[in-house]
Amino acid sequence: MEADRVKWNQRFASQDTYLGERPSPMLSREIERILQLSPGRRALDIACGEGRNSVFLAQQGFQVTALDISEVALSKGIKRAADAEVMVDFRRVDLDEYHFAEQFDLIINFNFLLRGLIPEAFQALSPGGLLIIDTIMESKQLLASHNPAYLLRRGELQKICQDLDGEVLFSEESLEGDMPTARVLFRKAA
């Protein structure tokens, strides 16, 4: 959707780095387990933004495909990967219209929610593959300024993953602060 592309281009152009240079704290904290459990090294970063998590995974030996709607964010990601001397396959896509055509051993989805993509991401996982989701939950404060379609409800992420064929290895909800979040590390059945 063109309006989304314009909105995100403006947001990513408004500051040097939108979410910082470091990878997600959850990804950093879980990387040893991810490396141990991942059946291979093909990774997909959904809504990668400026590529902080994509570059981190490439530094850990993953072959990373990174998707985002914003060419501004992707150009920052390309520079970040070049500076880190790693390869990342950055692709501009509209995730509202995206369909998985490849298989991945690891799929990450941070700070983005499109519920319809979760079952498709599960299908794109190789047997034993890992799905990590870390995104924003609804709160009274956020519901006043955000579209509820893009906010998880309490217990929703855990429920979605319990209905998939595999195992929830880690799940938590953090209700503190301005941005309550839900996180899950899921492993598809082998």
NUSE-846835 format. One record per residue (C-alpha): residue in one letter; z, y, x negated. Coordinates in nm, 3 decimals, decimal comma. Layout:
// residues N
[node 'A' [Z Y X]]
...
//
This chain:
// residues 190
[node 'M' [0,000 0,000 0,000]]
[node 'E' [-0,110 0,332 -0,146]]
[node 'A' [0,203 0,520 -0,036]]
[node 'D' [0,422 0,270 -0,227]]
[node 'R' [0,209 0,304 -0,539]]
[node 'V' [0,232 0,684 -0,528]]
[node 'K' [0,609 0,677 -0,461]]
[node 'W' [0,680 0,441 -0,751]]
[node 'N' [0,445 0,624 -0,988]]
[node 'Q' [0,636 0,946 -0,915]]
[node 'R' [0,972 0,776 -0,962]]
[node 'F' [0,874 0,616 -1,295]]
[node 'A' [0,713 0,938 -1,419]]
[node 'S' [1,022 1,145 -1,337]]
[node 'Q' [1,230 1,017 -1,629]]
[node 'D' [1,186 0,856 -1,970]]
[node 'T' [1,322 0,524 -1,846]]
[node 'Y' [1,411 0,444 -1,487]]
[node 'L' [1,660 0,156 -1,530]]
[node 'G' [1,726 0,182 -1,902]]
[node 'E' [1,596 -0,002 -2,205]]
[node 'R' [1,827 -0,303 -2,195]]
[node 'P' [1,756 -0,611 -1,988]]
[node 'S' [1,953 -0,681 -1,674]]
[node 'P' [2,315 -0,772 -1,752]]
[node 'M' [2,278 -1,094 -1,552]]
[node 'L' [1,969 -1,195 -1,748]]
[node 'S' [2,142 -1,123 -2,079]]
[node 'R' [2,452 -1,311 -1,973]]
[node 'E' [2,260 -1,618 -1,850]]
[node 'I' [1,986 -1,638 -2,117]]
[node 'E' [2,137 -1,932 -2,306]]
[node 'R' [2,161 -2,136 -1,988]]
[node 'I' [1,809 -2,030 -1,890]]
[node 'L' [1,669 -2,139 -2,226]]
[node 'Q' [1,850 -2,471 -2,201]]
[node 'L' [1,747 -2,550 -1,842]]
[node 'S' [1,396 -2,408 -1,818]]
[node 'P' [1,142 -2,693 -1,822]]
[node 'G' [0,894 -2,476 -2,014]]
[node 'R' [0,834 -2,121 -2,130]]
[node 'R' [0,602 -1,970 -1,865]]
[node 'A' [0,779 -1,683 -1,688]]
[node 'L' [0,693 -1,443 -1,409]]
[node 'D' [0,867 -1,107 -1,359]]
[node 'I' [0,820 -0,985 -1,000]]
[node 'A' [0,831 -0,604 -0,962]]
[node 'C' [0,881 -0,569 -1,338]]
[node 'G' [0,892 -0,190 -1,344]]
[node 'E' [0,886 -0,070 -1,704]]
[node 'G' [0,914 -0,423 -1,837]]
[node 'R' [1,269 -0,428 -1,974]]
[node 'N' [1,328 -0,786 -1,855]]
[node 'S' [0,973 -0,899 -1,935]]
[node 'V' [0,999 -0,784 -2,296]]
[node 'F' [1,343 -0,945 -2,330]]
[node 'L' [1,207 -1,279 -2,207]]
[node 'A' [0,908 -1,253 -2,442]]
[node 'Q' [1,152 -1,195 -2,729]]
[node 'Q' [1,322 -1,521 -2,626]]
[node 'G' [0,993 -1,713 -2,657]]
[node 'F' [0,863 -1,698 -2,301]]
[node 'Q' [0,498 -1,641 -2,215]]
[node 'V' [0,551 -1,366 -1,956]]
[node 'T' [0,337 -1,241 -1,670]]
[node 'A' [0,475 -0,917 -1,526]]
[node 'L' [0,375 -0,770 -1,190]]
[node 'D' [0,422 -0,421 -1,050]]
[node 'I' [0,244 -0,175 -0,821]]
[node 'S' [0,296 0,126 -1,051]]
[node 'E' [0,049 0,185 -1,330]]
[node 'V' [0,292 0,444 -1,472]]
[node 'A' [0,562 0,176 -1,506]]
[node 'L' [0,317 -0,078 -1,643]]
[node 'S' [0,190 0,161 -1,910]]
[node 'K' [0,552 0,214 -2,020]]
[node 'G' [0,596 -0,164 -2,025]]
[node 'I' [0,285 -0,212 -2,237]]
[node 'K' [0,419 0,040 -2,489]]
[node 'R' [0,764 -0,122 -2,483]]
[node 'A' [0,611 -0,464 -2,553]]
[node 'A' [0,398 -0,324 -2,836]]
[node 'D' [0,701 -0,154 -2,990]]
[node 'A' [0,891 -0,486 -2,971]]
[node 'E' [0,587 -0,669 -3,114]]
[node 'V' [0,567 -0,917 -2,826]]
[node 'M' [0,291 -1,006 -2,582]]
[node 'V' [0,339 -0,960 -2,207]]
[node 'D' [0,059 -0,996 -1,951]]
[node 'F' [0,120 -0,687 -1,736]]
[node 'R' [-0,072 -0,685 -1,405]]
[node 'R' [-0,093 -0,417 -1,138]]
[node 'V' [-0,063 -0,581 -0,798]]
[node 'D' [0,050 -0,489 -0,449]]
[node 'L' [0,321 -0,746 -0,385]]
[node 'D' [0,276 -0,706 -0,008]]
[node 'E' [-0,061 -0,878 -0,055]]
[node 'Y' [0,017 -1,099 -0,356]]
[node 'H' [-0,025 -1,477 -0,346]]
[node 'F' [0,084 -1,702 -0,630]]
[node 'A' [-0,206 -1,878 -0,799]]
[node 'E' [-0,022 -2,013 -1,105]]
[node 'Q' [0,289 -2,221 -1,178]]
[node 'F' [0,586 -2,087 -1,371]]
[node 'D' [0,897 -2,239 -1,527]]
[node 'L' [1,101 -1,925 -1,464]]
[node 'I' [1,056 -1,657 -1,199]]
[node 'I' [1,275 -1,349 -1,197]]
[node 'N' [1,305 -1,092 -0,921]]
[node 'F' [1,534 -0,795 -0,995]]
[node 'N' [1,596 -0,488 -0,780]]
[node 'F' [1,322 -0,578 -0,532]]
[node 'L' [1,325 -0,759 -0,200]]
[node 'L' [1,027 -0,889 -0,011]]
[node 'R' [1,166 -1,184 0,181]]
[node 'G' [0,827 -1,347 0,235]]
[node 'L' [0,776 -1,379 -0,141]]
[node 'I' [1,084 -1,598 -0,193]]
[node 'P' [0,939 -1,918 -0,040]]
[node 'E' [0,609 -1,851 -0,218]]
[node 'A' [0,792 -1,801 -0,548]]
[node 'F' [0,970 -2,131 -0,489]]
[node 'Q' [0,633 -2,303 -0,438]]
[node 'A' [0,505 -2,148 -0,763]]
[node 'L' [0,794 -2,296 -0,963]]
[node 'S' [0,721 -2,601 -1,171]]
[node 'P' [0,952 -2,901 -1,106]]
[node 'G' [1,294 -2,812 -1,246]]
[node 'G' [1,192 -2,447 -1,267]]
[node 'L' [1,438 -2,161 -1,232]]
[node 'L' [1,438 -1,875 -0,983]]
[node 'I' [1,664 -1,577 -1,050]]
[node 'I' [1,711 -1,306 -0,790]]
[node 'D' [1,935 -1,003 -0,840]]
[node 'T' [1,889 -0,734 -0,579]]
[node 'I' [2,055 -0,477 -0,356]]
[node 'M' [2,261 -0,559 -0,050]]
[node 'E' [2,307 -0,346 0,257]]
[node 'S' [2,607 -0,116 0,288]]
[node 'K' [2,691 0,163 0,529]]
[node 'Q' [2,597 0,418 0,262]]
[node 'L' [2,264 0,254 0,171]]
[node 'L' [2,162 0,192 0,532]]
[node 'A' [2,171 0,569 0,583]]
[node 'S' [1,902 0,624 0,319]]
[node 'H' [1,715 0,291 0,274]]
[node 'N' [1,495 0,074 0,490]]
[node 'P' [1,712 -0,226 0,591]]
[node 'A' [1,409 -0,454 0,549]]
[node 'Y' [1,456 -0,414 0,172]]
[node 'L' [1,830 -0,479 0,163]]
[node 'L' [1,996 -0,821 0,168]]
[node 'R' [2,266 -0,896 0,421]]
[node 'R' [2,595 -1,060 0,322]]
[node 'G' [2,544 -1,430 0,252]]
[node 'E' [2,168 -1,408 0,305]]
[node 'L' [2,052 -1,487 -0,048]]
[node 'Q' [2,277 -1,792 -0,074]]
[node 'K' [2,149 -1,913 0,265]]
[node 'I' [1,783 -1,866 0,169]]
[node 'C' [1,830 -2,070 -0,148]]
[node 'Q' [2,034 -2,342 0,021]]
[node 'D' [1,734 -2,410 0,243]]
[node 'L' [1,509 -2,474 -0,059]]
[node 'D' [1,472 -2,811 -0,234]]
[node 'G' [1,693 -2,771 -0,538]]
[node 'E' [2,034 -2,651 -0,648]]
[node 'V' [2,208 -2,315 -0,656]]
[node 'L' [2,356 -2,300 -1,006]]
[node 'F' [2,515 -1,958 -0,971]]
[node 'S' [2,563 -1,721 -0,680]]
[node 'E' [2,767 -1,405 -0,637]]
[node 'E' [2,787 -1,092 -0,430]]
[node 'S' [2,929 -0,774 -0,575]]
[node 'L' [3,029 -0,533 -0,299]]
[node 'E' [3,175 -0,266 -0,526]]
[node 'G' [3,023 0,066 -0,617]]
[node 'D' [2,726 0,255 -0,477]]
[node 'M' [2,485 -0,038 -0,507]]
[node 'P' [2,627 -0,368 -0,382]]
[node 'T' [2,420 -0,657 -0,515]]
[node 'A' [2,362 -1,027 -0,462]]
[node 'R' [2,259 -1,260 -0,744]]
[node 'V' [2,148 -1,620 -0,759]]
[node 'L' [2,029 -1,864 -1,022]]
[node 'F' [1,845 -2,147 -0,849]]
[node 'R' [1,688 -2,461 -0,997]]
[node 'K' [1,405 -2,638 -0,815]]
[node 'A' [1,435 -3,014 -0,781]]
[node 'A' [1,256 -3,199 -1,062]]
//
